[in-house]
Each structure stands twice: as C-alpha cells, then as structure tokens.
Amino acid sequence: MKKLISLALALAPLAATGQELKVALIAGKTGILEPYAKETEAGFMMGLEYLTNGRMEINGRKLKVLVKDDQSKPDQGRTLLAEAYGDDKVDIAVGTSSSGSAIAMLPIAAEYKKILIVEPAVADAITGAKWNKYIFRTARNSMQDGLAAASTFKQGSVAFLAQDYAFGKDAVAAAREALQLTGSKANIVHEEFAPQNATDFTASAQRLFDKLKDAPPPRVLQIIWAGPNPMNKIADMKPERYGITLAPGGNILPVLKTWKSFGGTEGTIYYYYDFPKNKMNDWFVAEHRKRYGKPPDMFTAGGFTAASAVYTALAKTGGGDTQKMIAAMEGMEFDTPKGKMSFRKDDHQAMQPMYHFRIRKDQKTEWDLLELVREIPASELPVPIKNKRR
C-alpha cells in the first residue's frame, strides 16, 4: 500500500502537467460593438496559433479557449465572468468590448481572486478608480489616446464630440487632462455628448460650430466615437465654412475606407497594419490577408496582443496560482504586433506606442488608407497613475 501511495504522489506532478489550460474570452459579439468583438476574437486565436506554432499548447499542456458573448451588457458580462471562473475553472480571462461591461466585470475578478486581462475596453477607470490588483490591460486606455492626440494640438481651439457613456466621457476627460500634461496651448471651447446610437447630428454639430466659429484658429473638432463614425455626416454640414478642421480618432478599416474624401486630414491611432515593422506583424499581416482577403485591423491586433500576454503569463507560471501569476506579470514584457509592451507595476496598464497618421490623398489599393507621420513612443505618453493600489 505504501508503495502505491508513493507511486501516486510521484505521478501527481506529471498528471498536472497534462491538464488543460483554460482561457475565457468574453466579447460583445452581438450589439453595436459586434465588429470590434469579432476582430478581437480572430486576432486572439491567430495570436495563440502563432505563439504556440499551431499546437495550441503551452509547456506540453493543451490550451482551451472558451468564447462567451456578453452582448456589451454589463449584467451579462458580470454573469459570464463569474461562470468562467466558478463553473469553467479557467486559469485566466480576457474581455471585453464595452467599457461599461468591462467596468462591471472588475469586482468579479476580485471576488474570485482570478486575473482578468482587459481588451479592448479603454475607459481610464478600468486601471484607475475602479481598478483592483487582479486587473491587467493590454488595450490602450483613454489617456493614451488623449496624450497621442494632444501631441498634435499645439495651439488654437479644440472641441469634442463623443458618445454619452463610459467610453466617451472618459475619453474627453482624458483629452482635457492630456492637453495640460503635454503643455499644449490649445483651448477647449466645447464638449458635446450624443447618445451612443445617435444617427442625427444636426443639433450637436450646430452647437459645436457655434462655439468654434469665432474661437482663435486653428479650429479643430475632434470626434471620439466607437462604432459607426459620424465624421461623414458632420462633414456634410460643411464645417470648413467656419474654418473648422475635423480630427478623427483611430477606427476600424471599414470606417477608414469611408474617409477617402478627407485626404490630408491627420489623426492618431492605436494600430494600422502598415505602420509597425517587426517579424510578428509581418506574419500577422500576411496570414490575415491570406485568410480574410484584407489586412488585420486595430481590434484584431488588440486580440493578438492579449493572446501574447496570456501566453507569456501561462508559459512563465503554468497558471493555477494567481499570486504567482500577478508577481510574474507585473513589469512583464511581451511581444506584440506593435512591438514590445510591458505591464506597468503600479496599475497593470500596458505601456505602448501610438501612431500619428495622415489620410492618404492618393490611395493606390483598397486598403492603402493611411500614411505614417510619426510613431509616438510610450516614453512620450506620460500616463498618470490614478488608482489606489489594492
């Protein structure tokens, strides 16, 4: 009997190494953010494929991905994350598309004492006021967006049009602070918030024009919008008659394609397939073209980035022990299609570059949409730490 017990104890570690590693991916696959969610999932799976050389295993253990649709609803996000941790016993979770849903999920990670990697939600509160130590974020945050944009606004007058929910509110607050942090002399003259599903922008645009038209030039209207972008509708109201220039934030390729008439217009973006130059991005772009007939998009890149963080964390720790995973992930560097990123120890935000772009006037192919003005390195994006570490 003693020999059998000894043999069982000796074989236990070997059995553990054969167990599956489980990852939950939560995304808003139905609803207004469906295109973003589908891109995230595609990029996530491609990232794991690349990093595991197609074997879908880490250190000899099979990797299983459970994909769940929270429909961008906060209650659904909370329920699905609790299900992933409690019923599915996942080692780590990733999500989600909506900032509102992501914020609702944060306490669930703390309750179950399990890691949640936030991708692609960007609200600052996620790694700020609502943060807890189980939260890591590969997505850029609103402040990184704001600092990148602020670096292009040196003087004059700026107004904002954004959606009236967590993402839009956070983004404008971040943009306001970013202008101060970068020492910009541009003055904010108005902030306009419209419903998330708005289709008529006549009243909003007129209020913005009225505030900007007599303000010191250059006069810039920055549009911060998730989902179908209103830039063309705003342009139809001819802001140029007031000397107003539109400044778009980054968006997905199908939206960028509708901006061909804005050749020469500048903005900032998280990722555009032709900007980063590295081996991982080369494979990503070529393989995505082969499979989908078009280059990868910004949320596809985000999914790939989250996969790299998951892979690196599980390869270092084997999963299971959350405290060991947190220790390994704080300050952890990992490769992404944008180059190397690292999680800041203080708030677990991934520090990363952004891109200043110009819409091409002469577009040679269907997806030849943007040209790079400058890569903005992470060192030029002084994201303030706003959480109370807990």
Secondary structure, 3 states (H helix, E strand, C coil): CHHHHHHHHHHHHHHHHCCCEEEEEEECCCCCCHHHHHHHHHHHHHHHHHHCCCCCEECCEEEEEEEEECCCCHHHHHHHHHHHHHCCCCCEEECCCCHHHHHHHHHHHHHHCCCEEECCCCCHHHHCCCCCCCEEECCCCHHHHHHHHHCCCCCCEEEEEEECCHHHHHHHHHHHHHHHHCCCCCEEEEEEEECCCCCCCHHHHHHHHHHHCCCCCCEEEEEECCCCCCHHHHHCCCHHHHCEEEEEECCCHHHHHHHHHHCCCEEEECCCCCCCCCHHHHHHHHHHHHHHCCCCCHHHHHHHHHHHHHHHHHHHHCCCCHHHHHHHHCCCEEEECCEEEEECCCCCEEECCEEEEEECCCCCCCCCCEEEEEEECHHHCCCCCCCCCC
